[in-house]
């Protein structure tokens, strides 16, 4: 499955296309064509790439022995977060603000069907509070989404040992952005999750420099040369590269067991991230940006 995806070279070719239409034609020879065939515009095309990834992860779950799909649920939880983001962005909090219906998670959902029935942000919070997501601490859209994103890192770190370092580093990025880019204090449940993953001093840091100094590996390595919060995008790219490298190693070294499954999820997810970035480059005239170059 992983070998059929475009990879870094294929993504660079897509990124260099002079238009989105040309880039979509290049997707015709890739697994993404299933959903991208009818894409109209960049958001629709990028969503098609993500939908393809989710479909293949659902197929992967179907191949696993009974109970084996449990390892995938926290790894795909970002799709449930995306559904909630779209729901909150839609007028009145209903429907979806994204180009297309909510992502269909099937057996990989946590509580999406119950969240889809919630009529208000307060009801969304109530559903989250009694689920594996946990209480986000408030019912504002920002608190709901931030709480889910930090909970996704916490759930992954606890349930998927092979992905723990990725989850910890992801929590560091989320915490740094909220505290030092957006200047927002974390809701108490989110702060507790951050403290569990990063150490108690990190979410209480008074400055970005102090935050970096109190982090432990692997989060400290992630931010090693990121001197200012405005440069966190560099750490984001580094995070994706580490996920790709670790996932490739898991695919190579683990013939059986959860390691090879986690490796497949990592490699497929990075490819989808690259292709989404490549489509944006093509839509802007085919001039790959620095972030894309750094990854590819």
NUKEVEX-491831 format. One line per 2 residues: number of its first residue (from 1); their letters; for each residue x, y, z of N, C-alpha, C. Coordinates in Angstrom, 2 decimals. Each point is the difference from the previous one (the first is absolute). Last residue first. Layout:
NUM = a = X,Y,Z,X,Y,Z,X,Y,Z  ...;
This chain:
296 = xx = 10.48,17.86,1.50,0.22,-0.90,-1.13,1.48,-0.20,-0.31  -1.36,2.95,3.62,-0.51,-1.35,0.20,0.42,-0.92,-1.13;
294 = xx = 1.18,4.54,-0.26,0.64,-0.57,1.17,-0.45,-1.43,0.25  -2.01,2.56,-3.45,1.36,-0.42,-0.35,0.68,-0.67,1.18;
292 = xx = -4.23,1.93,0.75,-0.10,-1.21,-0.83,1.38,-0.52,-0.37  -0.20,4.02,2.34,-0.44,-1.10,0.86,-0.09,-1.29,-0.79;
290 = xx = 1.03,4.00,-2.30,1.12,-0.48,0.82,-0.40,-1.18,0.87  -2.84,0.66,-4.49,0.52,0.87,1.03,1.07,-0.64,0.84;
288 = xx = -1.64,-0.71,-5.38,0.02,-0.59,1.34,0.64,0.94,1.02  -2.48,0.96,-4.61,1.24,0.43,0.62,0.04,-0.53,1.42;
286 = xx = -3.71,-0.15,-3.54,1.09,-0.96,-0.13,1.33,0.47,0.54  -4.60,2.14,-0.04,0.82,0.18,-1.19,1.22,-0.86,-0.10;
284 = xx = -3.63,0.08,3.37,0.64,1.32,0.04,0.96,0.21,-1.17  -2.30,-4.13,0.67,-1.07,1.00,-0.10,0.57,1.41,0.01;
282 = xx = 2.93,-3.63,0.70,-0.46,0.05,-1.39,-1.07,1.06,-0.19  1.52,-0.80,4.39,1.06,0.60,-0.80,-0.45,0.14,-1.45;
280 = xx = -2.84,-2.27,2.88,-0.03,1.44,0.26,1.08,0.72,-0.79  -0.08,-4.67,-0.20,-1.16,0.56,-0.71,-0.10,1.51,0.22;
278 = xx = 3.28,-2.37,2.40,0.35,0.09,-1.42,-1.15,0.59,-0.81  -0.66,-0.95,4.58,0.87,1.17,-0.17,0.36,0.20,-1.46;
276 = xx = -2.44,-3.82,1.02,-0.84,1.17,0.26,0.82,1.29,-0.18  2.33,-4.01,-0.24,-0.79,0.22,-1.21,-0.95,1.18,0.19;
274 = xx = 2.66,-1.39,3.69,0.82,0.53,-1.08,-0.83,0.35,-1.22  -2.14,-2.15,3.59,0.38,1.37,0.38,0.81,0.66,-1.11;
272 = xx = -1.06,-4.56,-0.50,-1.19,0.85,-0.19,0.31,1.45,0.35  3.37,-3.13,0.83,-0.20,0.18,-1.43,-1.21,0.88,-0.28;
270 = xx = 0.87,-1.22,4.43,0.97,0.99,-0.48,-0.18,0.23,-1.49  -2.61,-3.36,1.93,-0.42,1.32,0.48,0.94,1.09,-0.49;
268 = xx = 1.02,-4.55,-0.88,-1.14,0.44,-0.80,-0.45,1.40,0.41  3.44,-2.00,2.50,0.47,0.26,-1.36,-1.15,0.51,-0.87;
266 = xx = -1.02,-1.31,4.50,0.91,1.15,-0.05,0.37,0.36,-1.43  -2.59,-3.88,0.80,-0.79,1.21,0.25,0.89,1.23,-0.13;
264 = xx = 2.16,-4.14,-0.27,-0.82,0.26,-1.19,-0.82,1.27,0.17  2.49,-1.51,3.70,0.87,0.50,-1.05,-0.77,0.33,-1.27;
262 = xx = -2.27,-2.07,3.54,0.30,1.39,0.34,0.90,0.62,-1.07  -0.83,-4.55,-0.45,-1.25,0.75,-0.21,0.23,1.48,0.28;
260 = xx = 3.46,-3.02,0.89,-0.13,0.18,-1.44,-1.27,0.78,-0.33  0.78,-1.10,4.56,1.01,0.91,-0.52,-0.15,0.27,-1.48;
258 = xx = -2.69,-3.21,2.62,-0.48,1.38,-0.13,1.02,0.96,-0.59  0.43,-5.23,-1.32,-0.33,0.72,1.22,-0.36,1.45,-0.25;
256 = xx = 3.50,-2.75,-3.22,-1.30,-0.33,0.57,-0.24,0.88,1.22  3.88,0.63,-2.62,-0.76,-0.79,-0.96,-1.41,-0.29,0.49;
254 = xx = 3.83,3.91,0.86,-1.05,-0.75,0.70,-0.83,-0.78,-1.02  3.67,2.94,-1.27,0.53,-0.88,1.04,-1.05,-0.87,0.67;
252 = xx = -0.85,3.31,-3.59,1.14,-0.82,-0.43,0.34,-1.08,1.02  -3.42,3.22,0.85,-0.41,-0.84,-1.12,1.13,-0.95,-0.41;
250 = xx = 0.96,3.18,3.30,-0.94,-1.01,0.52,-0.46,-0.93,-1.12  2.69,3.65,-1.19,0.78,-0.99,0.74,-0.91,-1.09,0.56;
248 = xx = -2.02,3.65,-2.12,0.71,-0.82,-0.98,0.81,-1.10,0.68  -2.11,3.17,2.74,-0.97,-0.90,-0.61,0.64,-0.91,-1.03;
246 = xx = 2.61,3.37,2.00,-0.30,-1.06,0.96,-0.99,-1.01,-0.59  1.04,3.77,-2.62,1.20,-0.83,0.18,-0.27,-1.16,0.96;
244 = xx = -3.48,3.18,-0.70,0.28,-0.76,-1.21,1.18,-0.95,0.21  -1.05,2.98,3.46,-1.05,-1.01,-0.12,0.26,-0.87,-1.23;
242 = xx = 2.81,3.64,0.60,0.31,-1.04,0.97,-1.06,-1.11,-0.04  -0.66,3.78,-2.70,1.14,-0.78,-0.49,0.34,-1.12,0.97;
240 = xx = -3.34,3.10,1.24,-0.46,-0.87,-1.09,1.14,-0.86,-0.52  1.13,3.19,3.24,-0.86,-1.04,0.58,-0.47,-0.97,-1.09;
238 = xx = 2.39,3.83,-1.31,0.89,-1.00,0.61,-0.82,-1.13,0.60  -2.36,3.63,-1.65,0.59,-0.75,-1.10,0.91,-1.10,0.54;
236 = xx = -1.75,2.94,3.15,-1.08,-0.80,-0.58,0.53,-0.87,-1.13  2.86,3.17,1.91,-0.14,-1.17,0.86,-1.11,-0.92,-0.51;
234 = xx = 0.55,4.05,-2.16,1.17,-0.84,-0.27,-0.04,-1.27,0.85  -3.24,3.33,0.64,-0.28,-0.77,-1.20,1.19,-0.89,-0.35;
232 = xx = 0.15,3.21,3.55,-0.44,-1.34,0.36,-0.36,-0.85,-1.22  1.66,4.75,0.68,0.69,-0.98,-0.83,-0.44,-1.43,0.29;
230 = xx = -1.50,3.92,2.41,-0.43,0.19,-1.40,0.66,-0.99,-0.94  1.17,0.29,4.70,-1.27,-0.69,-0.25,-0.47,0.11,-1.45;
228 = xx = 5.27,0.16,1.02,-1.16,0.86,0.26,-1.28,-0.77,-0.29  4.32,-2.09,-0.45,0.30,1.01,1.00,-1.21,0.86,0.39;
226 = xx = 1.40,-4.98,-1.86,-1.14,0.89,-0.27,0.02,1.08,1.07  2.91,-3.93,-0.33,0.49,1.22,-0.65,-1.13,0.92,-0.42;
224 = xx = -0.96,-3.99,2.66,1.39,0.32,0.32,0.47,1.31,-0.63  -4.35,-2.74,0.36,0.08,1.47,0.03,1.43,0.51,0.14;
222 = xx = -0.96,-4.70,-0.18,-0.88,0.55,-1.03,0.15,1.52,-0.11  2.16,-2.47,3.46,0.69,-0.10,-1.30,-0.82,0.64,-1.10;
220 = xx = -1.96,-0.29,4.24,1.09,0.98,0.00,0.77,-0.03,-1.32  -3.44,-3.18,0.79,-0.53,1.33,-0.28,1.11,1.04,-0.04;
218 = xx = 0.27,-4.86,1.05,0.44,0.50,-1.31,-0.45,1.43,-0.31  1.95,-0.33,4.21,-0.03,-0.64,-1.32,-1.27,-0.85,-0.09;
216 = xx = -0.48,4.05,3.26,0.86,-1.16,-0.09,-0.04,-0.54,-1.43  -0.88,5.22,2.21,-0.46,-1.18,-0.72,1.02,-1.12,0.07;
214 = xx = 0.54,4.53,1.74,-0.51,-1.00,0.94,-0.52,-1.25,-0.70  1.80,3.86,-2.40,1.01,-0.48,0.94,-0.50,-1.12,0.89;
212 = xx = -2.89,2.32,-3.14,0.97,-0.87,-0.67,0.97,-0.63,0.99  -3.00,3.17,1.73,-0.73,-1.19,-0.46,0.97,-0.97,-0.67;
210 = xx = 1.61,4.22,1.17,-0.13,-0.87,1.17,-0.70,-1.30,-0.38  0.28,3.23,-3.33,1.33,-0.52,0.31,-0.05,-0.94,1.20;
208 = xx = -3.92,2.32,-1.19,0.30,-1.07,-0.95,1.36,-0.62,0.28  -2.57,2.13,4.13,0.52,0.47,-1.28,0.27,-1.20,-0.90;
206 = xx = -1.83,-0.52,4.36,-0.36,1.41,-0.19,0.48,0.54,-1.33  -1.59,-5.19,1.74,1.14,0.85,-0.36,-0.44,1.42,-0.31;
204 = xx = -2.60,-4.14,1.17,0.03,1.16,0.90,1.12,0.98,-0.34  -0.76,-4.26,-2.26,-1.16,0.86,-0.25,-0.08,1.22,0.92;
202 = xx = 3.83,-2.99,0.56,-0.13,0.52,-1.36,-1.24,0.87,-0.21  1.31,-2.50,4.10,0.51,1.36,-0.14,-0.30,0.60,-1.37;
200 = xx = -1.14,-4.62,1.38,-0.83,1.03,0.62,0.47,1.42,-0.22  0.70,-4.10,-3.55,0.53,0.38,1.30,-0.73,1.21,0.55;
198 = xx = -1.09,-2.36,-4.14,1.19,0.84,-0.14,0.71,0.28,1.31  -4.09,-2.73,-0.50,0.81,-0.34,-1.15,1.35,0.71,-0.01;
196 = xx = -3.29,0.79,3.41,0.28,-1.44,0.00,0.98,-0.37,-1.12  -1.60,4.44,0.22,0.96,-0.28,1.08,0.36,-1.48,0.05;
194 = xx = -3.35,1.41,-3.01,1.31,0.48,-0.43,1.07,-0.30,1.05  -4.46,-0.96,1.09,0.49,-0.92,-1.03,1.38,0.41,-0.46;
192 = xx = -2.11,2.89,2.97,0.37,-1.25,0.67,0.53,-1.02,-1.00  -1.70,4.08,-1.66,1.28,0.21,0.69,0.46,-1.27,0.69;
190 = xx = -4.22,0.00,-1.95,1.02,-0.02,-1.04,1.38,0.18,0.63  -3.77,0.35,2.81,0.21,-1.38,-0.45,1.08,-0.12,-1.07;
188 = xx = -1.05,4.46,1.56,0.62,-0.86,1.00,0.16,-1.46,-0.46  0.12,3.91,-3.65,-1.00,-0.44,0.97,0.60,-1.07,0.92;
186 = xx = 3.32,3.52,-2.22,-0.66,-1.27,-0.27,-1.09,-0.25,1.03  1.72,4.89,-1.86,0.22,-0.96,1.07,-0.78,-1.28,-0.29;
184 = xx = 1.94,3.59,-3.73,-1.18,-0.49,0.71,0.40,-0.98,1.08  2.46,2.53,-3.82,-0.10,0.65,1.31,-1.21,-0.43,0.80;
182 = xx = 1.92,-1.24,-4.58,-1.34,0.56,0.17,-0.19,0.69,1.35  4.24,-1.81,-0.98,-0.41,0.61,-1.26,-1.34,0.70,0.17;
180 = xx = 1.91,-2.34,3.67,0.97,1.02,-0.40,-0.24,0.59,-1.40  -2.83,-3.47,2.38,0.54,0.89,1.03,0.75,1.20,-0.59;
178 = xx = -1.87,-3.40,-2.86,-1.07,0.63,0.78,0.56,1.03,0.98  3.04,-2.56,-2.60,-0.79,0.91,-0.84,-1.05,0.74,0.84;
176 = xx = 2.66,-3.32,2.11,0.79,1.18,-0.36,-0.81,0.99,-0.82  -1.97,-4.18,1.07,0.14,0.84,1.18,0.75,1.29,-0.33;
174 = xx = -0.40,-3.27,-3.38,-1.30,0.58,0.31,0.10,0.97,1.18  3.86,-2.45,-1.16,-0.34,0.98,-1.04,-1.31,0.69,0.32;
172 = xx = 1.30,-3.53,2.81,0.88,1.16,0.18,-0.31,1.08,-1.03  -2.23,-4.13,-0.35,-0.51,0.77,1.14,0.85,1.24,0.25;
170 = xx = 1.47,-3.03,-3.23,-1.18,0.71,-0.48,-0.60,0.85,1.11  3.57,-2.84,1.07,0.47,1.14,-0.79,-1.18,0.81,-0.54;
168 = xx = -1.02,-3.93,2.30,0.60,0.96,0.92,0.48,1.24,-0.76  -1.64,-3.60,-2.53,-1.08,0.65,0.74,0.55,1.05,0.96;
166 = xx = 3.01,-2.69,-2.45,-0.71,0.92,-0.91,-1.05,0.78,0.77  2.24,-3.38,2.32,0.87,1.16,-0.22,-0.66,1.00,-0.94;
164 = xx = -2.26,-4.13,0.82,0.03,0.89,1.17,0.85,1.24,-0.25  -1.20,-4.04,-2.81,-0.27,1.38,-0.41,0.11,0.98,1.16;
162 = xx = 0.55,-4.78,0.46,0.87,0.33,-1.14,-0.15,1.45,-0.42  -2.80,-1.89,3.46,1.38,0.27,0.42,0.91,0.42,-1.14;
160 = xx = -5.28,0.40,0.84,0.84,-0.44,-1.12,1.46,0.29,0.36  -3.65,1.11,2.99,-0.49,-1.22,-0.64,0.93,-0.56,-1.06;
158 = xx = 0.80,4.11,2.66,-0.35,-1.08,0.93,-0.27,-1.32,-0.71  0.97,4.00,-2.48,1.16,-0.33,0.84,-0.28,-1.18,0.91;
156 = xx = -3.55,1.76,-2.62,0.99,-0.70,-0.81,1.19,-0.43,0.83  -3.31,2.63,2.06,-0.52,-1.33,-0.30,1.00,-0.82,-0.82;
154 = xx = 1.03,4.56,0.95,0.00,-0.81,1.22,-0.44,-1.44,-0.28  -0.23,3.11,-3.53,1.39,-0.30,0.34,0.08,-0.88,1.23;
152 = xx = -4.22,1.52,-1.20,0.48,-0.94,-1.01,1.44,-0.38,0.26  -1.95,3.35,2.65,-0.44,-1.34,0.40,0.44,-1.05,-1.01;
150 = xx = 0.78,4.51,-0.98,0.90,-0.45,1.05,-0.39,-1.40,0.47  -2.78,1.92,-3.20,1.33,-0.20,-0.57,1.00,-0.46,1.06;
148 = xx = -4.43,1.12,1.31,0.04,-1.24,-0.77,1.39,-0.26,-0.56  -0.71,4.05,2.29,-0.12,-1.13,0.91,0.08,-1.32,-0.74;
146 = xx = -0.16,3.93,-2.52,1.30,-0.14,0.66,0.00,-1.17,0.96  -4.08,1.08,-2.06,0.95,-0.53,-0.98,1.38,-0.20,0.64;
144 = xx = -3.45,1.89,2.67,-0.40,-1.33,-0.46,1.05,-0.61,-0.90  0.55,4.47,1.42,0.27,-0.96,1.07,-0.36,-1.42,-0.42;
142 = xx = -0.96,3.56,-3.01,1.44,-0.18,0.17,0.30,-1.06,1.06  -4.56,1.23,-0.73,0.58,-0.78,-1.10,1.49,-0.25,0.17;
140 = xx = -2.79,0.60,4.43,0.31,0.88,-1.12,0.59,-0.85,-1.13  -1.34,-1.59,4.46,-0.76,-0.33,-1.21,0.17,1.05,-1.10;
138 = xx = 3.25,-2.20,4.26,-0.90,1.11,-0.34,-0.74,-0.40,-1.26  2.97,-3.11,2.08,0.14,1.10,0.96,-0.88,1.20,-0.26;
136 = xx = 0.54,-4.66,-2.10,0.97,1.00,-0.49,0.14,1.21,0.91  -1.28,-5.38,1.05,-0.55,1.36,0.04,1.04,1.00,-0.50;
134 = xx = 0.20,-5.15,-1.79,0.08,0.75,1.25,-0.54,1.41,-0.13  0.64,-4.16,-3.07,0.59,1.31,-0.25,0.20,0.77,1.31;
132 = xx = -2.25,-4.30,-0.25,1.47,-0.03,0.13,0.68,1.32,-0.29  -4.95,0.49,1.73,0.59,-0.88,-1.01,1.50,-0.08,0.22;
130 = xx = -3.30,2.94,2.15,-0.28,-1.38,0.45,0.53,-1.02,-1.00  0.52,4.72,-0.77,0.37,-0.17,1.41,-0.20,-1.43,0.49;
128 = xx = -1.32,1.55,-4.44,1.44,-0.22,0.16,0.36,-0.37,1.43  -4.45,1.23,-0.92,0.32,-1.29,-0.60,1.48,-0.32,0.18;
126 = xx = -1.46,4.21,1.43,-0.57,-1.04,0.85,0.31,-1.39,-0.55  1.22,3.82,-2.54,0.86,-0.17,1.17,-0.51,-1.14,0.89;
124 = xx = -2.66,1.19,-3.65,1.24,-0.63,-0.45,0.92,-0.25,1.19  -3.84,2.45,0.81,-0.31,-1.42,-0.15,1.21,-0.77,-0.52;
122 = xx = 0.36,4.64,0.34,-0.13,-0.56,1.34,-0.30,-1.50,-0.05  0.14,2.48,-4.06,1.32,-0.25,0.56,-0.06,-0.59,1.41;
120 = xx = -4.22,-1.06,-2.98,0.66,1.22,0.44,1.42,-0.33,0.47  -3.03,-3.40,-1.67,-0.53,1.18,-0.66,0.71,1.30,0.35;
118 = xx = 1.13,-5.63,-0.52,0.00,1.12,0.95,-0.40,1.28,-0.72  0.70,-4.33,-2.13,-1.37,0.27,0.46,-0.07,1.19,0.95;
116 = xx = 4.13,-1.70,-1.72,-0.76,0.51,-1.14,-1.43,0.36,0.40  2.93,-2.11,3.11,0.36,1.41,-0.20,-0.82,0.61,-1.13;
114 = xx = -0.46,-4.59,0.76,-0.62,0.76,1.09,0.32,1.48,-0.12  2.01,-2.88,-3.06,-1.44,-0.02,-0.22,-0.75,0.75,1.09;
112 = xx = 4.79,-0.54,0.31,-0.46,0.97,-0.97,-1.51,0.00,-0.19  3.56,-2.09,3.14,-1.42,0.25,0.32,-0.62,0.93,-1.04;
110 = xx = 4.06,-2.55,-0.96,-0.06,-0.06,1.46,-1.44,0.22,0.44  1.76,-2.25,-4.85,-0.45,1.19,0.73,0.13,-0.21,1.50;
108 = xx = 0.93,-3.21,-3.64,1.12,0.74,0.57,-0.44,1.26,0.74  -2.82,-3.14,-2.57,0.43,-0.62,1.25,1.14,0.75,0.67;
106 = xx = -2.30,2.94,-3.46,-0.36,-1.40,0.18,0.44,-0.51,1.36  0.48,4.48,-2.37,1.01,-0.72,0.75,-0.31,-1.48,0.19;
104 = xx = -1.01,4.47,-3.35,-0.66,-1.22,0.47,1.04,-0.91,0.63  -0.36,5.62,-0.76,0.77,-1.21,-0.25,-0.72,-1.19,0.64;
102 = xx = -3.03,4.14,-1.44,1.01,-0.35,1.00,0.76,-1.26,-0.43  -1.96,2.65,-4.09,-0.55,-0.50,1.25,1.10,-0.28,1.02;
100 = xx = 0.86,3.82,-3.73,-0.40,-1.40,0.00,-0.51,-0.42,1.35  2.99,4.00,-0.39,-0.56,-0.34,-1.29,-0.34,-1.48,-0.07;
98 = xx = -0.21,2.76,4.72,0.98,-0.52,-0.94,-0.66,-0.32,-1.33  -2.17,1.47,4.11,0.57,1.13,-0.73,1.02,-0.45,-1.04;
96 = xx = -4.59,-2.51,2.17,1.46,0.01,-0.09,0.46,1.21,-0.78  -4.54,-1.45,3.26,0.51,-0.26,-1.33,1.51,0.01,0.01;
94 = xx = -1.98,2.88,3.79,-0.51,-1.24,-0.57,0.52,-0.17,-1.42  0.60,3.87,3.07,0.66,-1.17,0.57,-0.50,-1.31,-0.56;
92 = xx = -1.18,4.69,-1.21,-0.84,-0.66,0.99,0.62,-1.24,0.60  2.22,1.30,-4.38,-1.01,0.87,0.61,-0.88,-0.78,0.97;
90 = xx = 4.95,-1.84,-0.76,-1.23,0.13,-0.79,-0.98,0.92,0.71  4.23,-1.41,1.87,0.14,1.09,-0.97,-1.27,0.25,-0.79;
88 = xx = 0.43,-3.60,3.16,0.01,1.27,0.72,0.07,1.19,-0.96  0.29,-4.33,-1.80,-1.34,0.18,0.60,-0.08,1.34,0.73;
86 = xx = 4.13,-1.39,-1.80,-0.93,0.37,-1.07,-1.39,0.27,0.56  3.24,-1.58,3.01,0.38,1.33,-0.49,-0.98,0.47,-1.06;
84 = xx = -0.45,-4.39,1.50,-0.50,0.95,1.00,0.34,1.43,-0.43  1.66,-3.48,-2.65,-1.46,0.04,-0.10,-0.59,1.01,0.98;
82 = xx = 4.61,-0.84,0.21,-0.33,0.77,-1.20,-1.52,0.09,-0.18  1.64,-2.74,3.45,0.21,1.41,0.33,-0.41,0.87,-1.20;
80 = xx = 0.02,-4.53,-0.70,-1.14,0.35,0.84,0.10,1.46,0.45  3.56,-1.76,-2.41,-1.16,0.12,-0.88,-1.25,0.35,0.80;
78 = xx = 4.08,-0.90,2.25,0.00,1.32,-0.62,-1.17,0.19,-0.95  1.10,-4.18,2.18,-0.92,0.87,0.73,-0.03,1.42,-0.57;
76 = xx = 2.52,-4.28,-1.10,-0.85,0.69,-0.99,-0.93,1.00,0.66  3.05,-2.62,2.61,0.82,0.52,-1.09,-0.82,0.74,-1.05;
74 = xx = -1.99,-2.30,3.78,0.62,1.28,0.37,0.83,0.60,-1.13  -2.09,-4.18,-1.01,-0.99,1.01,0.39,0.66,1.30,0.45;
72 = xx = 2.25,-4.26,-1.30,-0.16,1.05,-0.98,-0.88,1.16,0.49  0.90,-4.06,2.48,1.22,0.80,-0.05,-0.15,1.17,-0.97;
70 = xx = -3.47,-3.26,0.48,0.06,0.94,1.13,1.23,0.89,-0.05  -1.09,-3.73,-3.00,-0.28,1.37,-0.46,0.08,1.01,1.13;
68 = xx = 0.42,-4.82,0.58,1.22,0.68,-0.42,-0.22,1.44,-0.42  -3.35,-3.44,1.33,0.52,0.86,1.05,1.22,0.80,-0.42;
66 = xx = -0.88,-4.23,-2.82,-1.03,0.55,0.87,0.63,0.80,1.14  3.09,-0.31,-4.24,-0.74,-0.98,0.80,-1.01,0.70,0.90;
64 = xx = 1.30,2.54,-4.53,0.62,-0.40,1.27,-0.82,-1.07,0.71  -1.10,2.39,-4.19,0.93,-1.12,-0.19,0.51,-0.56,1.32;
62 = xx = -2.84,3.88,-0.26,-0.74,-1.21,-0.34,0.88,-1.21,-0.22  1.87,4.30,0.78,-0.65,-0.50,1.23,-0.75,-1.29,-0.28;
60 = xx = 1.86,2.24,-3.67,1.04,-0.61,0.82,-0.59,-0.58,1.29  -2.85,2.50,-2.72,0.31,-1.28,-0.63,1.05,-0.75,0.82;
58 = xx = -0.94,4.32,1.35,-1.13,-0.88,0.32,0.18,-1.38,-0.63  3.11,3.26,-1.06,0.20,-0.41,1.39,-1.16,-0.86,0.48;
56 = xx = -0.29,1.86,-4.28,1.02,-1.04,0.02,0.32,-0.45,1.43  -3.05,3.55,-0.62,-0.55,-1.23,-0.56,1.03,-1.13,0.06;
54 = xx = 1.37,4.32,1.32,-0.88,-0.61,0.98,-0.57,-1.32,-0.54  2.67,2.55,-2.94,0.79,-0.53,1.12,-0.90,-0.72,0.98;
52 = xx = -2.13,2.27,-3.43,0.67,-1.20,-0.50,0.82,-0.64,1.10  -1.97,4.12,0.90,-1.03,-1.05,-0.03,0.59,-1.31,-0.51;
50 = xx = 2.72,3.87,-0.06,-0.21,-0.48,1.36,-1.01,-1.14,0.04  0.68,2.09,-4.13,1.22,-0.69,0.41,-0.16,-0.58,1.40;
48 = xx = -3.42,2.70,-1.63,-0.01,-1.29,-0.68,1.24,-0.82,0.37  -0.34,4.45,1.50,-0.86,-0.88,0.77,-0.06,-1.39,-0.62;
46 = xx = 2.31,3.32,-2.29,0.73,-0.39,1.19,-0.83,-0.93,0.89  -2.04,1.80,-3.84,1.06,-0.93,-0.37,0.78,-0.48,1.21;
44 = xx = -3.32,3.31,0.59,-0.63,-1.27,-0.37,1.07,-1.04,-0.33  1.40,4.43,0.85,-0.48,-0.67,1.22,-0.61,-1.36,-0.29;
42 = xx = 1.50,2.55,-3.85,1.05,-0.50,0.89,-0.54,-0.65,1.26  -3.00,-0.03,-4.55,0.66,0.99,0.85,0.94,-0.64,0.98;
40 = xx = -3.26,-3.11,-1.87,-0.16,1.32,-0.62,0.60,1.03,0.93  -0.10,-5.82,-0.94,0.36,1.17,0.80,-0.15,1.28,-0.81;
38 = xx = -0.72,-4.90,-1.05,-1.06,0.99,-0.12,0.32,1.29,0.76  3.11,-3.70,-0.08,-0.51,0.07,-1.37,-1.01,1.13,-0.19;
36 = xx = 2.30,-1.61,4.12,0.38,1.27,-0.62,-0.60,0.20,-1.38  -0.45,-4.02,2.78,-0.80,1.10,0.52,0.28,1.32,-0.72;
34 = xx = 2.22,-3.99,-1.46,-1.34,-0.48,0.37,-0.90,1.14,0.46  4.76,0.43,-1.01,-0.95,0.29,-1.08,-1.43,-0.40,0.38;
32 = xx = 4.21,-0.67,2.57,-0.86,1.13,0.34,-1.08,0.26,-1.05  3.63,-3.36,-0.29,-1.20,-0.42,0.74,-0.96,1.14,0.31;
30 = xx = 3.02,0.60,-4.36,0.28,-0.28,1.42,-1.27,-0.49,0.69  0.58,1.81,-4.59,0.74,-1.25,0.10,0.34,-0.40,1.42;
28 = xx = -2.35,4.07,-1.08,-0.75,-1.07,-0.64,0.70,-1.35,0.11  1.58,4.47,1.42,-0.53,-0.91,1.02,-0.72,-1.19,-0.61;
26 = xx = 1.64,3.55,-2.70,1.09,-0.86,0.46,-0.45,-0.97,1.08  -3.00,3.24,-1.58,0.22,-1.00,-1.05,1.14,-0.94,0.40;
24 = xx = -0.88,3.65,2.77,-1.04,-1.02,0.14,0.14,-1.07,-1.07  2.85,3.74,-0.23,0.34,-0.84,1.15,-1.02,-1.12,0.18;
22 = xx = -0.84,3.27,-3.28,1.11,-0.87,-0.41,0.39,-0.95,1.13  -3.24,3.21,0.98,-0.53,-0.98,-0.96,1.09,-0.96,-0.46;
20 = xx = 1.17,3.68,2.74,-0.65,-1.07,0.75,-0.54,-1.07,-0.94  4.22,2.79,-1.64,-1.39,0.27,0.35,-0.56,-1.18,0.78;
18 = xx = 4.52,0.14,-1.60,-0.29,1.42,-0.12,-1.44,0.36,0.33  3.43,-4.01,2.01,-0.99,0.23,-1.04,-0.40,1.48,-0.01;
16 = xx = 2.99,-2.21,3.20,0.57,0.82,-1.07,-0.98,0.26,-1.13  -1.02,-2.82,3.79,0.22,1.37,0.48,0.49,0.92,-1.10;
14 = xx = -0.45,-4.65,-0.84,-1.32,0.63,0.12,0.16,1.47,0.40  3.87,-2.57,-0.11,-0.51,0.19,-1.37,-1.36,0.69,0.02;
12 = xx = 1.87,-1.25,4.11,0.72,1.14,-0.57,-0.46,0.27,-1.43  -1.71,-3.77,2.22,-0.57,1.23,0.56,0.70,1.23,-0.58;
10 = xx = 1.67,-4.25,-1.13,-1.28,0.26,-0.64,-0.64,1.27,0.50  3.99,-1.42,2.04,0.25,0.39,-1.40,-1.30,0.32,-0.71;
8 = xx = -0.19,-1.61,4.48,0.55,1.35,-0.07,0.20,0.45,-1.45  -3.76,-3.68,0.60,1.28,0.20,0.63,0.51,1.42,-0.20;
6 = xx = -4.22,-2.63,-1.57,0.97,0.75,-0.81,1.37,0.15,0.62  -3.06,-4.41,1.05,-0.17,1.44,0.18,1.09,0.78,-0.72;
4 = xx = -0.34,-4.86,0.44,-0.81,0.53,-1.08,-0.14,1.52,0.07  2.25,-2.83,3.31,0.79,0.14,-1.22,-0.77,0.63,-1.14;
2 = xx = -2.04,-1.09,4.23,0.87,1.18,0.10,0.78,0.22,-1.29  -2.69,-3.87,0.33,-0.84,1.20,0.00,0.87,1.25,0.00;
